[in-house]
């Protein structure tokens, strides 16, 4: 039985899936957080949060990495950790540094940073000679405006260190760029109270369907688990409205996507761990949107598990312990699995979501959830704004995506 140190977590699906996977693999974990209450904001009557299944819950300032390394070293003397892990992007670099400091298994800290930071990823891909969009990393409005003119509109503006599509926006002219720049400038601290890197990434707009490649790497050998189909909506924003696994693609396209993802991971030096690499299938072939050095969010790992039997969160835990993960596919009877998200039509206080009775009666719906009355809906500009989701399993073919989209489209949102 291995003992993992879990440093923070996402509060969405992975906060349930990763603790479950650790325990089902026969291991245990200690949970380290700066703010336990961040994870306990659940509706009255809800079951205890899965993170509370930890052997120990330790409160420590996780944003002060030098001090944290000293504190974790002392905890290690007491608890004897065999690995360190996190599902939260904002602490992946911290985890890699802790692992290196304690001599535990894991990816090299510099590789994790290159994969997580969108600007460093772009520079590494260019240095490796991989095809990609024209881009510029800028600081300040004057440089941002000038470099945008060089790239040409329309283009995409991105923060280099945020997640879930936050502040990622397509802009068509200098005025729109200015609005997007000022909005990003007005968000100097992320949701975990970390000071952001004040750089802007400008990219040529990539066109074509969006997919992601799910991979697992152990001892320098990277395995492509499969390719996920991604639906994106909400222009000028890039909100993920749904996913299907496996993507219904020509085998040659699937193979090219996998090869592109492997080349990108090699370029950033990520040779140990789980990765979720997002690509656009452009007219010139697959091109990388970004690399995420952790399991996919939005329940994509559940879609993969339902179709292939491969449990990516469990593989993630096994890799953190230095174990070879179990990646052999199994017959599940499911040919495609998909999730579709309910995106708020406008901001406001939720009164009700109508049409859920149909979900409870549908035999192909394996999971569904909507927000409770009183929930304050956001603008619908990022993946953080969902009002609910429907997950479908198709046992006959690649019809899960259309079915999930149909069911979500039948839901109606009522505001107070």
C-alpha positions as CSV (number, residue, x, y, z in Angstrom):
1,X,0.0,0.0,0.0
2,X,1.4,3.3,-1.1
3,X,1.0,6.6,0.7
4,X,0.4,9.7,-1.5
5,X,0.6,13.3,-0.6
6,X,-2.2,15.2,-2.4
7,X,-1.5,18.9,-2.6
8,X,-4.8,20.7,-3.3
9,X,-7.3,19.6,-5.8
10,X,-9.9,20.8,-8.2
11,X,-13.4,21.0,-6.7
12,X,-15.2,19.5,-9.7
13,X,-15.3,15.9,-10.9
14,X,-11.6,15.1,-10.3
15,X,-12.0,15.9,-6.6
16,X,-14.1,12.8,-6.5
17,X,-12.5,10.6,-9.2
18,X,-8.9,10.9,-8.0
19,X,-9.5,10.0,-4.3
20,X,-11.8,7.2,-5.5
21,X,-9.0,5.9,-7.8
22,X,-6.3,6.1,-5.1
23,X,-8.4,4.1,-2.7
24,X,-9.6,1.5,-5.2
25,X,-6.0,0.9,-6.3
26,X,-5.3,-0.1,-2.6
27,X,-3.4,3.0,-1.6
28,X,-4.0,5.9,0.8
29,X,-3.4,9.6,0.8
30,X,-2.8,12.7,3.0
31,X,-4.5,15.8,1.8
32,X,-2.6,19.1,2.1
33,X,-4.4,22.4,1.6
34,X,-4.3,26.0,2.5
35,X,-8.1,26.3,2.8
36,X,-10.1,23.2,3.6
37,X,-13.3,25.2,3.5
38,X,-12.7,25.7,-0.3
39,X,-13.7,22.0,-0.7
40,X,-16.6,21.8,1.7
41,X,-19.1,24.1,0.1
42,X,-21.6,21.4,-0.6
43,X,-25.4,21.5,-0.4
44,X,-26.9,20.6,2.9
45,X,-27.4,16.9,3.4
46,X,-24.6,16.0,0.9
47,X,-22.3,13.0,1.7
48,X,-18.9,13.9,3.1
49,X,-16.5,15.1,0.5
50,X,-14.3,12.3,-1.0
51,X,-11.2,14.3,-0.1
52,X,-12.1,13.7,3.6
53,X,-11.3,10.0,3.0
54,X,-7.7,11.1,3.5
55,X,-5.7,9.5,6.3
56,X,-4.7,13.0,7.3
57,X,-5.8,16.5,6.4
58,X,-3.1,19.1,6.9
59,X,-3.5,22.8,6.6
60,X,-0.4,24.6,5.3
61,X,0.3,27.6,3.0
62,X,0.6,25.8,-0.3
63,X,1.3,29.0,-2.2
64,X,4.7,29.6,-0.5
65,X,6.7,26.9,-2.3
66,X,10.1,27.4,-0.5
67,X,8.5,27.3,2.9
68,X,6.3,24.4,1.8
69,X,9.3,22.3,0.8
70,X,10.6,22.6,4.3
71,X,7.3,21.8,5.9
72,X,6.7,18.8,3.6
73,X,10.1,17.4,4.3
74,X,9.2,17.3,8.0
75,X,5.8,15.7,7.2
76,X,7.6,13.1,5.1
77,X,9.7,12.2,8.1
78,X,6.5,11.4,10.0
79,X,4.2,9.9,7.4
80,X,6.7,8.5,4.9
81,X,5.2,9.5,1.5
82,X,5.7,7.3,-1.5
83,X,4.5,9.9,-4.0
84,X,3.0,13.3,-4.5
85,X,0.0,14.3,-6.6
86,X,-2.5,17.0,-7.5
87,X,-5.4,17.4,-10.0
88,X,-5.3,21.2,-9.8
89,X,-3.3,22.9,-12.6
90,X,-2.2,25.7,-10.3
91,X,-0.2,23.2,-8.1
92,X,1.2,20.8,-10.7
93,X,4.5,22.7,-10.7
94,X,4.5,22.7,-6.9
95,X,4.0,18.9,-6.9
96,X,6.9,18.4,-9.3
97,X,9.2,20.4,-7.1
98,X,8.1,18.5,-4.0
99,X,8.7,15.2,-5.8
100,X,12.2,16.3,-6.9
101,X,13.0,17.7,-3.4
102,X,12.0,14.4,-1.7
103,X,13.3,12.1,-4.4
104,X,9.9,10.8,-5.2
105,X,8.6,9.6,-8.7
106,X,7.4,12.2,-11.1
107,X,8.0,14.4,-14.1
108,X,10.9,16.9,-14.1
109,X,9.7,20.2,-12.7
110,X,10.9,22.2,-15.8
111,X,9.0,19.8,-18.1
112,X,5.8,20.3,-16.1
113,X,6.2,24.1,-16.2
114,X,6.8,24.1,-20.0
115,X,3.7,22.0,-20.4
116,X,1.5,24.1,-18.1
117,X,2.6,27.6,-19.1
118,X,1.0,28.3,-22.5
119,X,3.8,30.6,-23.6
120,X,6.6,28.2,-22.7
121,X,4.7,25.4,-24.6
122,X,4.6,27.5,-27.7
123,X,8.3,28.3,-27.5
124,X,9.2,24.7,-26.9
125,X,7.1,23.5,-29.9
126,X,8.6,26.1,-32.1
127,X,12.1,25.2,-31.0
128,X,11.4,21.6,-31.9
129,X,10.3,22.6,-35.4
130,X,6.6,21.6,-34.9
131,X,4.0,23.4,-37.0
132,X,1.8,25.8,-35.1
133,X,0.2,29.2,-35.3
134,X,2.1,32.4,-35.5
135,X,2.3,33.8,-31.9
136,X,3.8,36.5,-29.7
137,X,4.3,36.7,-25.9
138,X,3.8,40.3,-24.8
139,X,4.0,42.6,-21.8
140,X,2.1,45.8,-21.7
141,X,-0.5,47.3,-24.0
142,X,1.8,49.0,-26.4
143,X,3.7,45.8,-27.2
144,X,0.5,43.7,-27.3
145,X,-1.1,46.1,-29.8
146,X,2.0,46.2,-32.0
147,X,2.5,42.5,-32.1
148,X,-1.2,41.9,-32.8
149,X,-0.8,44.0,-36.0
150,X,2.1,41.9,-37.0
151,X,0.2,38.6,-36.6
152,X,-3.0,40.0,-38.1
153,X,-6.7,39.8,-37.1
154,X,-8.6,37.8,-36.2
155,X,-6.5,36.3,-33.5
156,X,-6.8,34.7,-30.1
157,X,-5.7,36.4,-26.8
158,X,-4.8,34.1,-23.9
159,X,-3.5,34.3,-20.4
160,X,-0.4,32.2,-20.0
161,X,-1.4,30.6,-16.7
162,X,-5.1,30.2,-16.3
163,X,-7.4,27.2,-16.9
164,X,-10.9,26.3,-18.1
165,X,-10.8,28.7,-21.0
166,X,-10.8,31.7,-18.7
167,X,-10.2,35.0,-20.6
168,X,-9.3,33.1,-23.8
169,X,-11.0,35.1,-26.5
170,X,-11.1,35.6,-30.3
171,X,-10.7,39.3,-31.2
172,X,-11.3,40.8,-34.6
173,X,-9.8,44.2,-34.3
174,X,-7.7,46.6,-32.1
175,X,-10.8,47.7,-30.1
176,X,-11.8,44.2,-29.2
177,X,-8.2,43.4,-28.3
178,X,-8.1,46.4,-26.0
179,X,-11.2,45.2,-24.2
180,X,-9.9,41.7,-23.8
181,X,-6.5,43.0,-22.6
182,X,-8.0,45.2,-20.0
183,X,-10.2,42.4,-18.7
184,X,-7.2,40.1,-18.3
185,X,-5.2,42.9,-16.7
186,X,-8.0,43.3,-14.2
187,X,-7.5,39.7,-13.0
188,X,-4.1,39.7,-11.4
189,X,-4.7,37.0,-8.9
190,X,-6.1,33.5,-9.7
191,X,-8.8,31.6,-7.8
192,X,-6.2,30.2,-5.4
193,X,-4.9,33.6,-4.5
194,X,-1.7,33.2,-6.5
195,X,-0.2,36.2,-8.3
196,X,-0.5,35.6,-12.0
197,X,2.3,35.9,-14.5
198,X,1.5,39.3,-16.2
199,X,2.2,38.1,-19.8
200,X,-0.2,37.9,-22.7
201,X,-0.1,35.2,-25.4
202,X,-1.4,36.2,-28.9
203,X,-2.0,33.5,-31.4
204,X,-3.0,33.2,-35.0
205,X,-6.6,31.8,-35.1
206,X,-6.6,28.1,-35.8
207,X,-9.6,26.8,-37.6
208,X,-11.1,23.3,-37.7
209,X,-12.6,20.7,-35.3
210,X,-11.1,20.5,-31.8
211,X,-10.0,17.2,-30.3
212,X,-7.8,16.0,-27.4
213,X,-5.4,13.2,-27.2
214,X,-5.2,11.3,-23.8
215,X,-1.8,9.8,-23.1
216,X,0.0,8.0,-20.3
217,X,3.8,8.0,-20.0
218,X,5.9,5.6,-17.9
219,X,9.7,5.4,-17.9
220,X,9.9,7.4,-21.1
221,X,7.4,5.3,-23.0
222,X,4.2,7.2,-23.9
223,X,0.9,5.4,-24.7
224,X,-1.9,7.0,-26.6
225,X,-5.1,5.9,-24.8
226,X,-7.4,7.5,-27.4
227,X,-8.7,10.7,-29.0
228,X,-11.7,12.7,-27.7
229,X,-14.1,14.8,-29.8
230,X,-14.6,18.3,-28.3
231,X,-17.5,20.7,-29.0
232,X,-16.7,24.4,-28.6
233,X,-19.3,27.2,-28.6
234,X,-19.9,30.8,-27.4
235,X,-17.8,32.9,-29.8
236,X,-15.9,35.0,-29.2
237,X,-15.2,32.7,-26.2
238,X,-14.1,29.1,-26.4
239,X,-16.5,27.3,-24.1
240,X,-16.4,23.5,-24.2
241,X,-20.0,22.4,-24.6
242,X,-19.4,18.7,-24.8
243,X,-17.1,15.7,-25.5
244,X,-17.4,12.3,-27.0
245,X,-15.0,9.3,-26.7
246,X,-13.8,8.0,-29.0
247,X,-13.8,10.7,-31.6
248,X,-15.5,9.7,-34.8
249,X,-12.5,10.3,-37.1
250,X,-10.9,8.6,-40.0
251,X,-8.2,6.2,-38.8
252,X,-5.5,8.2,-40.6
253,X,-6.6,11.4,-38.8
254,X,-6.6,9.7,-35.5
255,X,-3.1,8.4,-36.1
256,X,-1.9,11.8,-37.1
257,X,-3.4,13.4,-34.0
258,X,-1.7,10.9,-31.8
259,X,1.7,11.4,-33.5
260,X,1.3,15.2,-33.1
261,X,0.6,14.9,-29.4
262,X,3.5,12.6,-28.9
263,X,5.8,15.0,-30.7
264,X,4.5,17.9,-28.6
265,X,5.1,16.0,-25.3
266,X,8.6,15.2,-26.4
267,X,9.2,18.8,-27.2
268,X,8.4,19.9,-23.7
269,X,10.2,16.9,-22.1
270,X,7.1,15.4,-20.5
271,X,8.1,11.7,-20.3
272,X,6.3,10.6,-17.1
273,X,2.7,11.1,-16.1
274,X,-0.7,11.7,-17.7
275,X,-1.4,14.3,-20.3
276,X,-4.4,15.8,-22.0
277,X,-3.2,17.5,-25.2
278,X,-5.7,19.6,-27.1
279,X,-5.4,20.0,-30.9
280,X,-7.2,21.6,-33.8
281,X,-7.7,19.6,-37.0
282,X,-6.7,22.4,-39.3
283,X,-6.7,22.2,-43.2
284,X,-2.9,21.8,-42.8
285,X,-3.2,19.0,-40.4
286,X,-3.3,18.6,-36.6
287,X,-1.9,21.5,-34.6
288,X,-1.5,21.9,-30.8
289,X,-3.7,24.2,-28.9
290,X,-2.3,23.4,-25.5
291,X,-0.8,20.7,-23.3
292,X,-2.2,19.8,-19.9
293,X,0.1,17.7,-17.8
294,X,-2.7,16.0,-15.8
295,X,-5.8,13.9,-16.5
296,X,-8.5,15.6,-18.6
297,X,-11.3,17.4,-16.8
298,X,-14.9,17.7,-17.7
299,X,-15.3,14.0,-16.9
300,X,-13.5,13.0,-20.1
301,X,-11.7,10.3,-18.1
302,X,-15.1,8.8,-17.2
303,X,-16.0,8.6,-20.9
304,X,-12.7,6.8,-21.6
305,X,-13.3,4.4,-18.7
306,X,-16.8,3.6,-19.8
307,X,-15.6,2.7,-23.4
308,X,-12.2,1.1,-22.8
309,X,-12.2,0.2,-19.1
310,X,-8.9,2.1,-18.7
311,X,-9.0,4.2,-15.5
312,X,-6.9,7.2,-16.2
313,X,-7.2,8.8,-12.7
314,X,-6.0,5.4,-11.3
315,X,-3.1,5.4,-13.8
316,X,-2.2,8.9,-12.6
317,X,-2.0,7.7,-9.0
318,X,0.0,4.7,-9.9
319,X,2.5,6.8,-11.9
320,X,2.9,9.1,-8.9
321,X,3.9,6.1,-6.9
322,X,6.4,5.0,-9.6
323,X,4.2,2.0,-10.5
324,X,3.5,0.8,-14.1
325,X,-0.1,1.6,-14.7
326,X,-2.7,-0.8,-16.0
327,X,-3.6,0.3,-19.5
328,X,-4.9,-2.8,-21.2
329,X,-8.4,-2.1,-22.7
330,X,-11.3,-4.3,-21.6
331,X,-14.6,-5.0,-23.3
332,X,-17.2,-2.8,-21.7
333,X,-20.1,-3.2,-24.1
334,X,-20.0,0.6,-24.7
335,X,-19.1,1.9,-28.2
336,X,-19.2,5.6,-27.5
337,X,-19.7,7.8,-24.4
338,X,-20.4,11.5,-24.4
339,X,-21.1,14.4,-22.1
340,X,-23.0,17.6,-22.9
341,X,-23.0,20.7,-20.7
342,X,-25.8,23.1,-20.0
343,X,-24.4,26.6,-20.5
344,X,-26.3,29.6,-19.0
345,X,-28.1,31.7,-21.6
346,X,-27.5,34.8,-19.5
347,X,-26.3,35.7,-16.0
348,X,-28.9,35.6,-13.2
349,X,-30.2,33.7,-10.2
350,X,-31.4,30.2,-11.1
351,X,-35.0,29.4,-10.2
352,X,-35.3,26.0,-11.9
353,X,-34.1,23.8,-14.7
354,X,-37.0,22.1,-16.4
355,X,-37.0,18.9,-18.3
356,X,-34.9,16.7,-16.0
357,X,-37.7,14.1,-15.7
358,X,-36.8,12.8,-19.1
359,X,-33.2,12.3,-18.0
360,X,-34.2,10.2,-15.0
361,X,-36.2,7.9,-17.3
362,X,-33.7,7.5,-20.2
363,X,-31.9,4.2,-20.1
364,X,-28.8,5.5,-22.0
365,X,-28.2,8.3,-19.5
366,X,-25.6,7.2,-17.1
367,X,-25.3,10.4,-15.1
368,X,-26.9,13.9,-15.0
369,X,-26.8,16.8,-12.7
370,X,-28.1,20.4,-12.7
371,X,-27.5,23.3,-10.3
372,X,-29.9,23.9,-7.5
373,X,-32.4,26.9,-7.3
374,X,-30.6,30.0,-6.0
375,X,-27.4,29.3,-7.9
376,X,-26.0,32.5,-9.4
377,X,-25.3,31.8,-13.1
378,X,-22.3,33.5,-14.7
379,X,-21.8,34.9,-18.2
380,X,-21.2,31.6,-19.8
381,X,-17.7,32.6,-21.0
382,X,-15.6,29.8,-19.7
383,X,-15.9,26.1,-18.6
384,X,-16.5,27.3,-15.0
385,X,-20.0,28.5,-15.8
386,X,-21.9,25.3,-16.5
387,X,-25.4,24.8,-15.0
388,X,-25.3,21.1,-15.4
389,X,-24.5,18.1,-17.6
390,X,-25.8,14.9,-19.1
391,X,-23.6,11.8,-19.8
392,X,-24.7,9.2,-22.2
393,X,-23.4,5.7,-23.2
394,X,-24.2,4.2,-26.6
395,X,-23.8,0.5,-26.8
396,X,-24.3,0.3,-30.6
397,X,-22.1,2.9,-32.2
398,X,-20.9,6.5,-32.3
399,X,-24.2,8.1,-31.4
400,X,-23.5,9.2,-27.9
401,X,-22.6,12.8,-28.8
402,X,-25.8,13.6,-30.7
403,X,-27.9,12.0,-28.0
404,X,-26.3,13.9,-25.2
405,X,-26.7,17.2,-27.1
406,X,-30.4,16.4,-27.8
407,X,-31.1,15.8,-24.1
408,X,-29.3,19.0,-23.0
409,X,-31.1,21.1,-25.7
410,X,-34.4,20.0,-24.3
411,X,-33.6,21.5,-20.9
412,X,-34.9,25.0,-20.2
413,X,-33.5,27.4,-17.6
414,X,-35.8,29.6,-15.5
415,X,-34.4,32.6,-13.7
416,X,-35.7,34.1,-10.5
